[in-house]
């Protein structure tokens, strides 16, 4: 074999190897992009703080101990939260549960790392979006003497009169100078923690001490924030009325997974505060515990009466965000009298 022929074969082999490497690189890039995009749903629809690894570990623990068949196990509150988080994760990413049983440990770790990157990126995008929008909403609705600037946070929080009012624990009166001074000076009599519902979560930003659940999680700023994150920033301008009913059937199915606006409440609290970077604890306020308090309100109900109120609240959110329609009233009898059906019958009659 001549030197020239051997060289040609070698070049052909190298070209084939290069082509294979390029295909593998493209496949890996597509997989990375897919996992990154899928991961964006995790912080929005499942868990805001807990790692995916912890959710999987709790589900594996229950399966390994034989409690996946409906039998009763004595569990802790934290374990129940983790399991509910895993169920929510499996609903948001339906492919994940089967995928976890098919990949080896290295591929699994790589997949979870990419999902986490997507999840954290989405959280960063959402907090950045709300930073500017919350400032706009506060300025429009309250018209404060000192406007909230959209490009900075140092003058937000309790240093700003309106932001302070919205962040103030609902059981205290922000208009009372003693309360205001106590909170700003962080005295022991006025500790702002996750153990109080802030005023911004209440409808019309008003609080009934005799009925703490009245108006809870029905504030305008929460609806605006939810729409800004889950539909579009422009849709947040229409927060007073019901939604327009577009794609209501599909949206209602999505609402069952996403309408529980837990993440939104936590992000709005962050946007109103004066902290500049995402963190778990700010002073005496623990954001992760605040998140758990909200999740528990919706998912750890004391009985059927409370569950009916929660269901009613979720229906309110579905209607508020997506609107309502009457398609269930379009029975075959009603449809038979409408023009499309009538025209079809007339055209058929002309053929007879």
C-alpha positions as CSV (number, residue, x, y, z in Angstrom):
1,X,0.0,0.0,0.0
2,X,1.4,3.4,-1.0
3,X,2.1,6.1,1.5
4,X,-0.5,8.3,-0.2
5,X,-3.2,5.6,0.2
6,X,-2.4,5.1,3.9
7,X,-2.6,8.8,4.5
8,X,-6.0,9.0,2.8
9,X,-7.3,6.2,5.0
10,X,-5.9,7.9,8.1
11,X,-7.5,11.2,7.1
12,X,-10.8,9.5,6.5
13,X,-10.7,7.8,9.9
14,X,-9.9,11.1,11.6
15,X,-12.7,12.8,9.8
16,X,-15.1,10.0,10.9
17,X,-13.8,10.4,14.5
18,X,-14.3,14.1,14.4
19,X,-17.8,13.7,13.0
20,X,-18.7,11.3,15.8
21,X,-17.2,13.7,18.4
22,X,-19.3,16.6,17.0
23,X,-22.4,14.5,17.1
24,X,-21.8,13.6,20.7
25,X,-21.0,17.2,21.6
26,X,-24.2,18.3,20.0
27,X,-26.2,15.6,21.7
28,X,-24.7,16.5,25.1
29,X,-25.4,20.2,24.4
30,X,-29.0,19.5,23.6
31,X,-29.4,17.3,26.7
32,X,-27.9,20.1,28.8
33,X,-30.3,22.7,27.3
34,X,-33.2,20.4,27.9
35,X,-32.4,19.7,31.6
36,X,-31.7,23.4,32.1
37,X,-35.1,24.4,30.7
38,X,-36.9,21.7,32.6
39,X,-35.2,22.7,35.8
40,X,-36.7,26.2,35.6
41,X,-40.0,24.7,36.7
42,X,-38.6,23.3,40.0
43,X,-38.4,26.6,42.0
44,X,-41.6,27.9,40.4
45,X,-43.9,24.9,40.9
46,X,-42.4,22.5,43.4
47,X,-39.9,23.7,46.1
48,X,-38.2,27.1,46.6
49,X,-35.4,26.0,48.9
50,X,-35.2,22.2,49.3
51,X,-32.7,20.4,47.1
52,X,-34.0,17.9,44.6
53,X,-31.6,15.3,46.1
54,X,-33.4,15.6,49.5
55,X,-36.8,15.1,47.9
56,X,-35.6,12.0,46.0
57,X,-33.9,10.6,49.2
58,X,-37.2,10.9,51.2
59,X,-39.2,9.2,48.4
60,X,-36.6,6.4,48.2
61,X,-36.7,6.0,51.9
62,X,-40.4,5.4,51.9
63,X,-40.2,3.0,49.0
64,X,-37.4,1.0,50.5
65,X,-39.2,0.7,53.8
66,X,-42.4,-0.5,52.0
67,X,-44.6,2.5,52.7
68,X,-45.5,3.2,49.1
69,X,-48.5,0.8,49.3
70,X,-50.7,3.1,51.4
71,X,-49.7,1.6,54.7
72,X,-49.4,4.0,57.7
73,X,-46.0,5.2,58.9
74,X,-45.3,7.6,61.8
75,X,-43.4,10.5,60.0
76,X,-42.2,13.9,61.0
77,X,-43.5,17.2,59.7
78,X,-40.3,17.7,57.7
79,X,-40.5,14.2,56.1
80,X,-44.1,14.9,55.1
81,X,-43.0,18.2,53.6
82,X,-40.3,16.5,51.6
83,X,-42.7,13.8,50.3
84,X,-45.2,16.4,49.3
85,X,-42.4,18.3,47.5
86,X,-41.4,15.1,45.7
87,X,-45.0,14.5,44.5
88,X,-45.2,18.1,43.3
89,X,-41.9,17.7,41.5
90,X,-43.1,14.5,39.8
91,X,-46.2,16.4,38.7
92,X,-44.2,19.3,37.3
93,X,-41.6,17.0,35.6
94,X,-43.6,13.8,34.8
95,X,-40.7,12.2,33.0
96,X,-38.3,12.4,36.1
97,X,-39.6,9.6,38.2
98,X,-39.1,6.9,35.5
99,X,-35.8,8.5,34.4
100,X,-34.4,8.2,38.0
101,X,-34.9,4.4,37.8
102,X,-33.1,4.0,34.5
103,X,-29.9,6.1,34.7
104,X,-26.7,5.2,36.5
105,X,-25.4,7.2,39.4
106,X,-23.0,9.4,37.4
107,X,-25.6,10.3,34.8
108,X,-28.1,11.0,37.6
109,X,-25.8,13.4,39.4
110,X,-25.0,15.1,36.1
111,X,-28.8,15.4,35.3
112,X,-29.6,16.8,38.8
113,X,-26.8,19.3,38.5
114,X,-28.2,20.7,35.3
115,X,-31.7,20.7,36.7
116,X,-30.4,22.7,39.7
117,X,-28.7,25.2,37.4
118,X,-32.0,25.8,35.6
119,X,-34.0,26.0,38.8
120,X,-31.6,28.6,40.4
121,X,-31.5,30.6,37.2
122,X,-35.3,30.8,37.1
123,X,-35.4,32.0,40.7
124,X,-32.8,34.7,39.9
125,X,-34.8,35.8,36.8
126,X,-38.0,36.0,38.8
127,X,-36.6,38.0,41.7
128,X,-34.9,40.4,39.3
129,X,-38.2,40.8,37.4
130,X,-40.1,41.5,40.6
131,X,-37.5,44.0,41.9
132,X,-38.5,46.5,39.2
133,X,-42.2,45.6,38.9
134,X,-42.9,45.8,42.7
135,X,-41.4,49.3,42.8
136,X,-43.7,50.3,39.9
137,X,-46.8,48.8,41.6
138,X,-46.1,50.4,44.9
139,X,-45.6,53.8,43.3
140,X,-48.7,53.5,41.3
141,X,-51.1,52.3,44.0
142,X,-49.8,54.2,47.0
143,X,-48.1,57.3,45.4
144,X,-45.6,57.7,48.3
145,X,-43.8,60.9,48.8
146,X,-40.5,59.1,48.5
147,X,-40.9,57.0,45.3
148,X,-39.5,53.4,45.4
149,X,-36.6,53.2,42.9
150,X,-36.7,50.2,40.6
151,X,-32.9,50.0,40.3
152,X,-32.0,49.8,44.0
153,X,-33.2,48.3,47.3
154,X,-31.4,50.2,50.0
155,X,-34.3,52.5,50.7
156,X,-36.9,49.7,50.7
157,X,-37.9,47.5,53.6
158,X,-38.8,49.2,56.9
159,X,-36.8,52.3,56.0
160,X,-39.5,53.1,53.4
161,X,-42.9,54.0,54.8
162,X,-45.1,52.1,52.3
163,X,-42.8,49.1,52.0
164,X,-42.6,49.0,55.8
165,X,-46.4,49.1,56.0
166,X,-46.7,46.1,53.6
167,X,-44.0,44.2,55.4
168,X,-45.3,44.9,58.9
169,X,-46.8,42.0,60.8
170,X,-50.5,42.2,60.3
171,X,-51.2,42.1,64.0
172,X,-49.4,45.4,64.5
173,X,-50.4,48.9,63.5
174,X,-47.7,50.5,61.3
175,X,-49.3,53.9,61.6
176,X,-48.5,53.8,65.4
177,X,-45.2,55.6,65.8
178,X,-44.2,53.4,68.7
179,X,-44.6,50.2,66.5
180,X,-42.8,51.8,63.6
181,X,-39.9,52.9,65.8
182,X,-39.7,49.5,67.6
183,X,-39.5,47.6,64.3
184,X,-36.9,50.0,62.8
185,X,-34.8,49.8,65.9
186,X,-35.3,46.1,66.1
187,X,-36.4,46.1,69.8
188,X,-37.3,42.9,71.6
189,X,-40.9,44.0,71.8
190,X,-41.3,44.1,68.0
191,X,-39.5,41.2,66.5
192,X,-40.4,40.7,62.8
193,X,-40.2,37.0,62.0
194,X,-41.8,34.4,59.8
195,X,-44.3,33.7,62.7
196,X,-46.5,36.6,61.6
197,X,-48.4,37.1,58.4
198,X,-47.2,40.4,56.7
199,X,-49.9,42.8,55.7
200,X,-49.1,42.5,52.0
201,X,-50.7,39.1,51.9
202,X,-54.2,40.4,52.9
203,X,-56.9,41.7,50.6
204,X,-56.9,45.5,50.5
205,X,-54.0,45.3,52.9
206,X,-56.3,45.2,55.9
207,X,-56.5,42.7,58.7
208,X,-59.4,41.4,60.8
209,X,-58.0,40.2,64.2
210,X,-61.2,38.2,64.8
211,X,-61.0,36.3,61.5
212,X,-57.3,35.9,60.5
213,X,-58.2,33.9,57.4
214,X,-60.5,36.6,55.9
215,X,-58.8,38.1,52.8
216,X,-55.6,36.0,53.4
217,X,-53.5,35.6,50.2
218,X,-55.9,37.7,48.2
219,X,-54.0,40.9,47.9
220,X,-53.6,42.8,44.6
221,X,-49.8,42.7,44.7
222,X,-49.8,38.9,45.0
223,X,-52.0,38.6,41.9
224,X,-49.8,41.0,40.0
225,X,-46.7,39.1,41.0
226,X,-48.2,35.7,40.0
227,X,-49.3,37.0,36.6
228,X,-45.9,38.6,36.0
229,X,-44.1,35.3,36.6
230,X,-46.5,32.7,35.3
231,X,-48.3,34.5,32.4
232,X,-46.6,37.7,31.4
233,X,-45.5,41.0,33.0
234,X,-48.0,42.9,30.8
235,X,-50.9,40.8,32.2
236,X,-50.0,42.0,35.7
237,X,-51.6,45.3,34.8
238,X,-55.0,43.6,35.0
239,X,-55.1,42.4,38.5
240,X,-58.4,43.9,39.8
241,X,-60.9,41.9,37.7
242,X,-61.0,38.3,36.7
243,X,-58.8,36.8,33.9
244,X,-60.0,36.9,30.3
245,X,-60.8,33.1,30.2
246,X,-58.3,32.4,27.4
247,X,-57.5,28.6,27.2
248,X,-59.4,28.2,30.4
249,X,-59.6,24.4,30.3
250,X,-55.9,23.9,29.8
251,X,-55.0,26.7,32.2
252,X,-57.2,25.2,34.9
253,X,-55.3,22.0,34.6
254,X,-52.1,23.9,34.9
255,X,-53.6,25.9,37.7
256,X,-54.0,22.8,39.9
257,X,-50.2,22.4,39.8
258,X,-49.2,26.1,39.7
259,X,-51.9,28.3,41.1
260,X,-50.9,27.6,44.7
261,X,-48.9,30.9,44.8
262,X,-46.5,30.0,47.5
263,X,-43.3,31.0,45.7
264,X,-44.9,34.3,44.7
265,X,-45.5,35.4,48.3
266,X,-41.9,34.7,49.3
267,X,-40.5,36.6,46.3
268,X,-42.8,39.6,46.9
269,X,-41.6,39.7,50.5
270,X,-38.0,39.7,49.1
271,X,-38.8,42.4,46.6
272,X,-40.3,44.7,49.2
273,X,-37.3,44.2,51.5
274,X,-34.0,46.1,51.4
275,X,-31.8,43.0,51.0
276,X,-29.9,43.0,47.7
277,X,-29.1,39.3,47.3
278,X,-31.2,36.1,47.8
279,X,-30.7,34.6,51.2
280,X,-32.5,32.3,53.6
281,X,-32.4,34.4,56.8
282,X,-32.6,38.2,57.0
283,X,-32.3,39.5,60.5
284,X,-35.0,37.7,62.5
285,X,-36.9,36.7,59.4
286,X,-36.4,33.1,58.1
287,X,-37.6,32.9,54.5
288,X,-37.5,29.2,54.4
289,X,-39.7,28.9,57.4
290,X,-42.0,31.5,55.9
291,X,-42.2,29.3,52.8
292,X,-43.0,26.3,54.9
293,X,-45.7,28.2,56.8
294,X,-47.5,29.0,53.6
295,X,-47.1,25.5,52.1
296,X,-48.5,24.0,55.3
297,X,-51.5,26.4,55.2
298,X,-52.5,24.9,51.8
299,X,-51.3,21.3,52.3
300,X,-51.4,20.4,56.0
301,X,-55.0,21.3,56.8
302,X,-56.6,20.3,60.1
303,X,-59.8,18.8,58.6
304,X,-62.5,18.9,55.8
305,X,-63.8,22.4,56.8
306,X,-60.4,24.0,56.4
307,X,-59.9,22.0,53.1
308,X,-63.1,23.4,51.7
309,X,-61.8,26.9,52.4
310,X,-58.5,26.2,50.8
311,X,-60.2,24.7,47.8
312,X,-62.3,27.9,47.6
313,X,-59.2,30.0,47.8
314,X,-57.6,28.1,45.0
315,X,-60.7,28.5,42.9
316,X,-60.5,32.2,43.5
317,X,-56.9,32.2,42.3
318,X,-57.9,30.2,39.2
319,X,-60.6,32.6,38.3
320,X,-58.5,35.7,39.1
321,X,-55.6,34.6,36.9
322,X,-57.4,32.7,34.1
323,X,-60.9,33.9,34.2
324,X,-64.0,31.8,33.9
325,X,-66.3,30.4,31.2
326,X,-69.5,28.4,30.8
327,X,-68.3,25.6,28.5
328,X,-69.8,23.0,30.8
329,X,-73.2,24.5,29.9
330,X,-72.7,23.8,26.2
331,X,-74.7,20.6,26.3
332,X,-75.5,18.7,23.0
333,X,-79.0,20.1,23.1
334,X,-77.8,23.7,23.4
335,X,-75.2,23.2,20.6
336,X,-77.8,21.7,18.3
337,X,-79.7,25.0,18.2
338,X,-76.6,27.0,17.3
339,X,-75.8,28.3,13.8
340,X,-72.9,26.0,13.0
341,X,-75.0,22.9,13.6
342,X,-78.0,24.5,11.9
343,X,-76.0,25.3,8.8
344,X,-74.6,21.8,8.6
345,X,-78.1,20.4,8.7
346,X,-79.3,22.9,6.0
347,X,-76.4,22.0,3.7
348,X,-77.2,18.3,4.2
349,X,-80.8,18.9,3.4
350,X,-79.9,20.4,0.1
351,X,-78.2,17.2,-0.9
352,X,-81.3,15.1,-0.4
